[in-house]
Amino acid sequence: MARNQCSLELVLWIWRFCPPPTLLIFISTCKWYHKILTTDTHLSALIWSRARLNCLHQVPCPPQGVSEYEHARFIFGTGPCVICEKPTSRFPFSYAQQVKLCNSVKCFYELRDSRDHHLQVDCHGQGSVVFKKMLSWLENGAVRLVGFDVRLRYTMRCHSDALFKEYKQQEASLTSEKLNKWCSDRIRDKLQSGKDCSFTL
């Protein structure tokens, strides 16, 4: 749809009801839409923050220093698998280290066993992937989002309303640190029970 065929007001009204994956599709349809949605402006932030509310289960806010668009693009967009580099639209394997992993079992085991990568699991059972080429960046404290990472992973894997309702109850009563631990404990319990393979650290 050309710019002169649709007013900005009408486009913004339509976007009020769109979740992030739909907005990502709009980006590729028109240079005008691309500029509005990808430029780091107050309007763009409002559009994407509204889109987060249109998800089945509310997506956590982006951490400091990450724009709403970058946040949505990494979570819902297509990116290269860290191992085979093939495009994948799966949710991030680790938000903290900006890692996506395709659904190939071979890639998972290569990531786990590779000498160039290693999995780090802390005392709360939170998993993150650290690459050698990223070590200096991580050690400088450029990104420490493990707490956010585990909350994101839990809320995006709540496949039932009951699970999500339980999360919201905990969110209202727990401190951020205790909520992180609660989420990671629940994820670990899911993994150990083997009942839900989507809870992947």
C-alpha positions as CSV (number, residue, x, y, z in Angstrom):
1,M,0.0,0.0,0.0
2,A,1.6,3.3,-1.1
3,R,2.0,6.2,1.3
4,N,-0.5,8.4,-0.5
5,Q,-3.1,5.7,-0.3
6,C,-3.2,5.5,3.5
7,S,-2.9,8.2,6.0
8,L,-0.5,7.9,8.9
9,E,-3.4,8.1,11.4
10,L,-5.1,5.1,9.8
11,V,-1.8,3.1,9.7
12,L,-1.2,3.8,13.4
13,W,-4.7,2.8,14.3
14,I,-4.2,-0.6,12.5
15,W,-0.9,-1.1,14.2
16,R,-2.5,-0.7,17.6
17,F,-3.9,-4.2,17.3
18,C,-0.8,-5.9,15.8
19,P,1.6,-8.1,17.7
20,P,5.4,-7.8,17.0
21,P,5.6,-10.6,14.4
22,T,3.0,-8.7,12.3
23,L,4.8,-5.4,12.6
24,L,8.0,-7.1,11.4
25,I,6.1,-8.2,8.2
26,F,5.0,-4.6,7.7
27,I,8.7,-3.5,7.7
28,S,9.4,-5.3,4.5
29,T,6.4,-4.1,2.6
30,C,7.1,-0.4,2.3
31,K,10.1,2.0,2.7
32,W,7.8,4.4,4.6
33,Y,6.7,1.7,7.1
34,H,10.3,0.6,7.4
35,K,11.5,4.1,8.4
36,I,8.7,4.6,10.9
37,L,9.1,1.2,12.6
38,T,12.9,0.9,12.6
39,T,14.1,4.4,13.4
40,D,14.8,4.9,17.1
41,T,12.1,7.5,17.8
42,H,9.5,8.1,20.5
43,L,6.8,7.1,18.0
44,S,8.6,3.9,17.1
45,A,9.0,3.0,20.8
46,L,5.3,3.6,21.4
47,I,4.3,1.4,18.5
48,W,6.5,-1.5,19.6
49,S,5.6,-1.2,23.3
50,R,2.0,-1.4,22.4
51,A,2.6,-4.4,20.2
52,R,4.1,-6.3,23.2
53,L,0.8,-5.9,24.9
54,N,-0.9,-7.6,22.0
55,C,0.9,-10.8,22.6
56,L,-1.0,-13.8,24.1
57,H,1.3,-13.4,27.1
58,Q,2.9,-10.1,27.8
59,V,6.5,-9.9,26.7
60,P,8.9,-8.3,29.3
61,C,10.1,-4.7,28.6
62,P,13.5,-4.4,26.9
63,P,16.5,-4.0,29.2
64,Q,18.3,-0.7,29.4
65,G,20.1,0.3,26.2
66,V,18.0,-1.9,23.9
67,S,15.4,-0.2,21.7
68,E,11.9,-1.6,21.5
69,Y,12.5,-2.5,17.8
70,E,15.7,-4.3,18.4
71,H,14.1,-6.2,21.3
72,A,11.2,-7.3,19.1
73,R,13.4,-8.1,16.1
74,F,15.6,-10.4,18.1
75,I,12.8,-12.3,19.9
76,F,10.3,-12.6,17.1
77,G,12.4,-12.1,13.9
78,T,14.5,-14.4,11.9
79,G,18.2,-14.6,12.6
80,P,21.1,-17.0,11.9
81,C,21.7,-20.1,14.0
82,V,24.9,-19.6,15.9
83,I,26.2,-23.0,14.7
84,C,25.0,-23.7,11.1
85,E,24.2,-20.0,10.4
86,K,20.9,-21.0,8.7
87,P,18.0,-18.6,9.3
88,T,15.8,-19.5,12.2
89,S,12.7,-17.9,13.6
90,R,12.8,-19.7,16.9
91,F,12.9,-17.8,20.2
92,P,16.4,-16.9,21.4
93,F,18.4,-19.7,23.0
94,S,19.9,-17.0,25.2
95,Y,18.7,-13.4,25.2
96,A,21.6,-12.3,27.4
97,Q,24.2,-13.4,24.8
98,Q,22.1,-12.7,21.8
99,V,22.2,-16.3,20.7
100,K,19.7,-18.1,18.4
101,L,19.8,-21.9,17.8
102,C,17.9,-23.7,15.1
103,N,15.8,-26.9,15.9
104,S,18.6,-29.2,14.7
105,V,19.6,-31.7,17.3
106,K,23.1,-31.8,15.6
107,C,23.5,-28.0,16.2
108,F,22.4,-28.4,19.8
109,Y,25.0,-31.1,20.6
110,E,27.7,-29.2,18.6
111,L,27.1,-26.1,20.7
112,R,27.2,-28.2,23.9
113,D,30.4,-30.1,22.9
114,S,32.3,-27.5,20.9
115,R,35.6,-26.3,22.4
116,D,34.8,-22.8,21.2
117,H,31.7,-22.6,23.3
118,H,30.7,-23.7,26.7
119,L,27.5,-23.7,28.8
120,Q,27.6,-21.9,32.1
121,V,24.9,-22.8,34.6
122,D,24.8,-20.9,37.9
123,C,23.5,-22.0,41.2
124,H,20.0,-21.1,40.2
125,G,20.0,-23.3,37.2
126,Q,20.1,-20.3,34.7
127,G,21.8,-21.2,31.5
128,S,23.8,-18.9,29.2
129,V,26.1,-19.4,26.3
130,V,29.4,-17.6,26.3
131,F,31.7,-17.4,23.2
132,K,35.4,-16.9,23.4
133,K,35.2,-13.9,21.1
134,M,32.7,-12.3,23.4
135,L,34.5,-12.9,26.7
136,S,36.2,-9.5,26.9
137,W,32.9,-7.8,26.0
138,L,31.1,-9.7,28.7
139,E,33.8,-9.2,31.3
140,N,33.6,-5.5,30.8
141,G,30.0,-5.7,31.9
142,A,28.6,-4.6,28.6
143,V,25.7,-7.0,29.1
144,R,24.5,-8.8,32.2
145,L,20.9,-9.8,31.5
146,V,20.7,-13.3,32.9
147,G,17.9,-12.3,35.3
148,F,15.9,-10.7,32.4
149,D,16.8,-13.7,30.2
150,V,15.3,-16.3,32.6
151,R,12.1,-14.3,33.1
152,L,11.8,-13.9,29.3
153,R,12.4,-17.6,28.7
154,Y,9.8,-18.6,31.3
155,T,7.0,-16.2,30.2
156,M,7.6,-17.1,26.5
157,R,7.3,-20.8,27.3
158,C,4.1,-20.6,29.3
159,H,1.8,-22.7,27.0
160,S,-1.1,-22.6,29.4
161,D,-3.1,-19.7,31.0
162,A,-2.7,-21.4,34.4
163,L,1.1,-21.3,34.2
164,F,1.1,-17.7,33.1
165,K,-1.4,-16.7,35.9
166,E,0.9,-18.4,38.4
167,Y,3.8,-16.3,37.1
168,K,1.9,-13.1,37.4
169,Q,1.0,-13.9,41.0
170,Q,4.6,-14.5,41.8
171,E,5.7,-11.3,39.9
172,A,3.4,-9.3,42.1
173,S,4.7,-10.7,45.4
174,L,8.4,-11.4,44.8
175,T,11.4,-9.2,44.5
176,S,13.2,-9.3,41.1
177,E,16.0,-11.6,42.5
178,K,13.5,-14.0,44.0
179,L,11.4,-14.0,40.8
180,N,14.5,-14.9,38.8
181,K,15.1,-17.8,41.1
182,W,11.5,-18.9,41.0
183,C,11.4,-18.9,37.2
184,S,14.7,-20.8,36.9
185,D,13.7,-23.4,39.4
186,R,10.4,-24.0,37.5
187,I,12.3,-24.3,34.2
188,R,14.8,-26.7,35.8
189,D,11.9,-28.8,37.2
190,K,10.3,-28.9,33.7
191,L,13.6,-30.1,32.2
192,Q,14.1,-32.8,34.9
193,S,10.6,-34.1,34.5
194,G,10.9,-34.3,30.7
195,K,7.3,-33.2,30.3
196,D,8.0,-30.1,28.3
197,C,11.1,-30.0,26.1
198,S,10.4,-26.4,25.1
199,F,11.8,-25.3,28.5
200,T,15.3,-25.3,27.2
201,L,18.1,-23.6,29.0
